[in-house]
Amino acid sequence: MNSPSERPVFIHGGVVVNDDREWRADVLVEGGVVKAVGLDLNVPSDALRLDATGKFVLPGGIDTHTHMQLPFMGTVAADDFDIGTQAAVAGGTTMILDFVIPQKGQSLLEAYDQWKQWADPKVNCDYSFHVAVTWWSDQVADEMKVLAEERGVNSFKMFMAYKGVFMLEDDKLFHAFTRCKELGALPQVHAENGHLVAEGQKKMLELGICGPEGHLMSRPEEVEAEATHRAITIADQVNVPIYIVHVMSKGAANKVVDARQRGKLVYGEPIAAGLGTDGSHCWHHDWRHAAAYVMGPPLRPDPTTKDHLMRLLASGDLQTVGTDNCTFNANQKALGKDDFTRIPNGLNGTEDRMSIVWTKGVATGFVGVTSSNAARIFNIYPRKGRIEVGADADIVIWDGDAKRTISAKTHHHAVDFNIFEGMEVQGVAVTTLVRGRVVWRDGELVPAQGWGRYVPRPCWGPAFGSVAQRDAQRALYHQPVKREPYAGPVIQL
């Protein structure tokens, strides 16, 4: 009998939806890729038949921002690459973009190899890596080149926060952005003013504010907006596209929108948490409940923030949806029971991401913001993010009318709390295929540990399409003025 990866799959009766069109068609999958799309297809007799009548057939989701198995703040995220990707496929996500985060002074290549050893035997869906640049030297610049040219890494993340741990100062950001431009790789930033955050934390503790609410008070919206503007400014001076991860506030989002309207090469990524809930929970009287919502940059207490971000996502002013999925159980969060600065930052989201986006109002453009835009930005389109002949058979049969209630009792994460607890969402993944293999069907996981593959991403993607022209235009203005040499007196000092 054929294995699930070898057996053809025939999806019939549904409406196929790409980011540019939708139409009634059947889909035939063979050898892990889409073999045919249309009606009256020639279907092998041994094909697994999946009925999609009354449902949508979508490209699998791409979560642009996860931290599975992340060592952080003295502990390790509860969702490892096995459990985390199980949660992903249960929600219709078929690829994650996770982060390799070296310690200061650590070799980027060494860290990359370690993360890959963790991921390869465990992943249930395909994955790729962004790599963080947490320190700067000639060695880092050289290793970035190796990662870009030999390991399929086309995005590097810089932190403007976590002072003394991951944070880079502006001059180092400039050098890192410049190196990204030389390699054709996309720089990303965690945008918060790290110096102001550190001072804010000190102030809150001096005032005796030690609980989770101190986390939000120490990192007001303005420090995110300021850093977002500064990162865009530095990138614009280098003339390199920039990707702002986890846009969490109105102020930061508006900086992205304003820059794009002025022709800057900027992409903005809200996350499921910022679209589905808010930071008011950090004032909850139950410490565990409050600590569950601690992340950086923080969820904003203004309840209208999520609607603002969703409107910008629906209009195309923000482009992708990640999750920053980085989960910690109660006993891990309790490392900061007496000091909010010691609470491990992170929360869940990868299982519920697509349902939240569907529920909150991005039905038109849904495929773009959950899949195709990410595939384009990170240069894996149309292999990923599209249903067409030759594309990887990452496919979700999606019931847009079905409803479910989110709960830690039923979710597929390892964490003991869900920040969306009790929320009723509409839009459910009925069946999920990763490269033609059914990994989720009718509410049940189909074990596929290690089935996922690392996806290398070539540099010089579409984000760089106008960079050379912009450089040429700027060169016209960067010319010295021809003038006679000054021949007058010079003051003697």
N, C-alpha and C positions, 0 to 999 in steps of 0.2 A: 504493500500500500504506500502511496506517495506521502511524504512528509508534508506538513502544512505549508512549507515554503515552496514545494515543488508542485503541488496540486493547483491547477488553474482555479480561478475564482470568477464567477459571473454574477455581477450585481445588476439587477433588473428592476424596472418599474419606477425608478426614481427620477428626480430632477437634478441634473449635474450642474453645479455652480462653480465657476471660476471667478476671478475678480473682475473680469470684463464682460461676462455673459452667463446666462443660465438657459438650459434647454432640456427637454425630456430626452433622455438617452440611457442606454445600457452601457456597462463598462466590463470589459473582459481583461483579466489580469493573468499573465503567465510569466514565470521566471522572475517574479518580484517587481515587474514593471507593467505599465499599462500597455496592453497589446492592441486594444481597439476600443473606440467610443462611438456609439451610434445605435441604430435599430437593426433588427434582423441580422444579428451577428452570428457567425459560425462558431458555435459553442462546443468545446470538447465534451465527450460523454461523461468524463470523470470529474468535471468541474464542480466545485462547491458553489451552490446557488444561494444567493442572499437576496431576499425580497426587500426592495426599498420603496414599495408602493406607498404613496402619500408622504414620502420623506425626501430630504435633500441628500445628495451625494457630494461631499465637499473634500477639498484637499485637506490632509491632516494638519492640525494646528502646529505652529512653531512658537514655543515659549522662548523668548529672546533673552531671558534673565533668570537663571536658577543657580542655587548653591547647594548641590547635593553633597552630603558627607563632608561639609566644610569644617575644618578645624578653626575655631574662632572663640576668642575671649575665654580661653582655658578649657573649652569643651568641644564637642563635635556635633554637628547638626544631626537631628534624629532621623531624618529621611536620607538614607544612603542612596546609591545609584540604582539599587534594585527597587526598594520601596518607593522612592521618589518617582521613578519612571513608570511603575505600576499605577501610581496616582495620576500621572500624566495621561497615559493611554485611556484610563477610565473616563477621563474628561474630554477625550478627543484630540489630545496633543500627541503627535507622532515624532516630534524632534525637539530636543532641548539644546539651548546654547548655555553651557555652564562656564564657570570662571576658574581658571588656574590662578591662585593668589600666592606668589612667593613671599616669604618673610624678607624683611630688609636684609640685604647682603646675600640672599640666596640666589643661586643660579636659576634663571628662568627655564632653562632646558631641564635641569634637575627636577624642578617643580612640575613642569609639563609631564615628564615621564612618570612621576609619582601619581599625578591625577589620572593619567591614562591607565596605569596599573589598577587603580581603584575602580575605574569605570568599565573597562572592557569586559570583564567576566560577569558583570551585573546588569548592564542596561537592557531594558525591555523595549526600548525604541532607539532610533538613531540620535546621535548627538555630535556636537562639536564644541570647541573651546575658544572663548576669549581668554587672553592672558593679561594679567595685571602687571603694570610697571610700578613697583613700590619703592624703587631706589634708582639712582642714575649713575652710570659710569660708561666707559668705552666698552666694557664687557657686556653691559645690558644692551647697548646699541648693536653689538655684534650678534648677540643671541637673538635679538628681534629679527635680524636678517635671516638667521637659520630657521626660526619658527615660521617666518613668512614664506620662505622659498622651499623649505623641505618638509614642514610639518602641517601645512595647510591652515595656518593661522592668519586671518586677515583683519583682526581687530584687537586692539590693545586698550586696556582700561587704566586710567589714572585717577587716583583719589585726591580730592581737595580737602578731605576731612580725615579723621583719625590721626590727629597730630602725634608725631613721635612713633607711629606704628606703620601706616601706609601712606601718609600724606606727602605729596610733592609740592614744593614751592613753585612760584610762577616761572622762574627761570628754567627749572627742570621740566615743567610742563611744556615750555617753548621748545626745549631740546627734544623731548619725547614726541611732540606733535610733528616737529620737523623730520624726525626719523620715520614716523608713520608715513608722511608725505613721500619721502624718498622710496619707501617700500611699496607704496600703493595700498597701505593698510589704513583702516578706519580708526581714529582715536575716539575713545569713549571717556566720559568723566562722571564720577560721583561728585555732584556739585553742591558743596556746602563750604562756607568759610570756616576752615578748621581752627583758626586762631580765635575767632569769635565764639565758636562752639566751646572750646576749652575754657574760655573766660566765663561763658554762661554756665557751664557745669560747676565751676568753682563758686560762682555767685549763689547758685541754688543751694549747694551744700552748706555754704556759710549761713544761709537763711533757714537752715534746718529742713529744707525740702528734699527728702531722700527717696521718696516713692516714685513710681513710674511717671507721674505728672511732671516731675522735674526734668525728665528727658525732653518732653515737648517744650517746656518753658525755657530750656537752655538752648534750643535750636529753633528760634522763631522763623517764620516764613521768609523774612528779609535776608537771612544768611544764606538760604538756598537760592533766592532770586539773584542776590549779588554775585554769588559764585557762578551761577549759570551765565550771567552777562559777561563775567570776566573770562570764563572758558571760551565762550563764543568769540570774544574780542581777540584772545590769543590765537585761536584757530584761524580767525580771519586774517590776522597779520601774517601767519604762515601760509595762508591760502590752502587750507586742507579742510575737507568736510569734517564735521564733528557730530557725535551721537551722545545725547544727554540721557543717561540711564535713570530709571525711576523718577520721573517728573512728578513731584508730590504736592505742589502748591499752585495756586492761581498765579502768584507772582512769577515763579519759575516758568510755568507754561506760557505766560504772556511774553516773557523774554524770548522764548523760542519762536513764538508766532511773530513777534515784532521783527526779529532777525530774519526770518524767512521772507517776510514781506519786503524787507530791504535787500533781498537777493543773497543773503548769506547761506552757506551750505550747512544746514543744521537739521538734525532729526531728533524728535522727542518721543520718549517711551514712558507713558504712564504704566502703572501695574494694576493687577486685579484688585489688590487691597485698596488702593486709592480710588478705584472706580466703584467699589462695592460697600465700603464702610468708611469710618472716620476716626479721628484720634480722641474723640470725647470719652471713649472707653478707658483711657488712661487715668481718668478721675474716678473710676469705679471703686466702690468700697471694698470689694474683694481683691486682694493684692494679686492673686494668680490671674484673675480676669484682666486686670489692668496691665500686668506685665506682658501678657500675650500679645499686646498690640505695639510693643516697643520695637521700633526699627529705625534705621537711618537712611535718608532723611525721614523724619517722623510723619505719620499720618496726621493731617491737620484737623484741629477740633472744629473748624468751620464746616457744618454739615452740607453746605452748598458747593464745597470744593469738588466733590465727586461728580456732580452734575456739570460743573464747568469743564472738567477734564473730559468728560464723556462727549460734550458738545464739540470740543476741539478735535477729539478723535473722529467723531462722525463727519466733521467737515473736512478732514484731511490735514488740519493744521498740526496734529500729532499723528504719528505714523504707525506705531506698533504697540503691542501690549505684551509686557512680560509679567513676571510675578515676584521676582526676588525671593522665590521659595527657599527659605532657610529656617527650618523648624527646630524648636527647642522645647523639651518637656518641662513640666512644672519644677522638677528638682534641678534642672539646668538653669532655668530663669531665676531660681532662688539663689544663685550665686550673688545676685544683686539685691537681696531682700532688705539690706540696710543701706544700700547705696545704688541709686539708679544707674550710675555710670558702669556698674559691673553686671548689669542685666544683659545677657547675650542678645544682640539685635537680630531679629528675624521672625518671620511668620510664614503661614502656608499660603497656597494660592494656585498651584499648577493644575490641580484636579478641577477646580471650579472656574478657572479663567474664562473659558469659552462660554459657559452658561451665563456668567455675570455680564459679559459683553453683550450677548444676545438679549438678555433680560432688560438691560439698561438702555437699549435703544439704538444699537448699531446693526440693525438687520440689513439695511442697504450698506454695502461696504464691509460686511462681516468677514468675508474671506480675505479681503485685503489686510485688515488690521490684525487678524489672528494668524495669518499664514503668508500670503503672497508678498506683502510689503517687506516682511523680514527676509524672505527668500531673495528678493531683489537687492535689498540694501547689503546683505551679507554674501551676495554673489553665488547663490546656489539655485537660482531660477533659470529654467523651468524644471530642473531635476526635482526640486521640492517646490511646494506652493502652487501646484497646478495639476489638473487632471487632463492629460493629453497623451497621445501615443509616445512611448519612450520615457515618460516620467516615472520616477519611483512610485510604486503603488502604495503610497501613504494616503489612505482614504478613510473618511468617516461617513457613516450613514447617520444622518442627523435628523432627529424628530423635533421640529421647531415648535410643536404644540405641547409636547410632553412637559410635565412639571415634576420637580422633586424638591424636597426640603433638605438643606445642607445641615449636616450634624457630624460631630466627632465620633458619634456612635456608629456611623455608617460609612465614613470616608475611608480612603485607602492609604492615607498617610500613616507614618509611625508616631506622629505627635498626638498628645492627649488633649488637644484643644483645637477648635476650629474658629477662626475669627469671624466667619460668616454664619455661626451657629443660629439655626432657626430661620434663616432666610429662604424663602421660596423662590426658586428660579425656574424659568421656562427655557427650554432648549436643552436637549439631552443627546449625548452620543449613544446610539443604539449598538453600533458595531464599529470597531476601530481596527484597521489593517495597517501594519508596518511592513513595507516592502512586500506586500501580498500575503503576509501572514496575519491571520485573525488573532489579535491579542486581547480583545474585549468584545463580549457579545451578550446582549440581553442581561446586563447587570452582573456578569460573571467575568473575572479575569481568566485568560487562557495563558498559563505560565509560559514565559518566553525569555527567561533570564539569560543574558548574554547574546540574545538575538540582535540587539541593536549594534550598529556599526558607527565608527568614527567617520565623520564626513569632512574631508579636507575642503577648505574654501579658498579659491584662488584670489590673489590680490588684484588691484586695479578693476574693481567692480564699477557698476553704474554710478555710484556716488562720486567717482572721479572724472565723470564724463566731461565736465566743463573746466576742470582745473587748469589744463594747459592753456586754454583760450584766455582764462582769467589772468594767468601769469603773463601771457603776451600783452594783454591790455595794460596791465600794471607796469610792465617794462617801458611802455611808451611815456609814462610819467616819471619814471625813475632815471632821468637823464640830467647830467650837470648842466648848469647854465654857462654858456660861453661868454666870457667877459675878460676885459683887460685886467691884468694883475694889479692889485692895490699898490700904489707907489708913494703914498703919503707917510707921515710920521707914525711911529709906533711908540706907545708909552713905555718907559723903562721901569720895570718892577724891581 
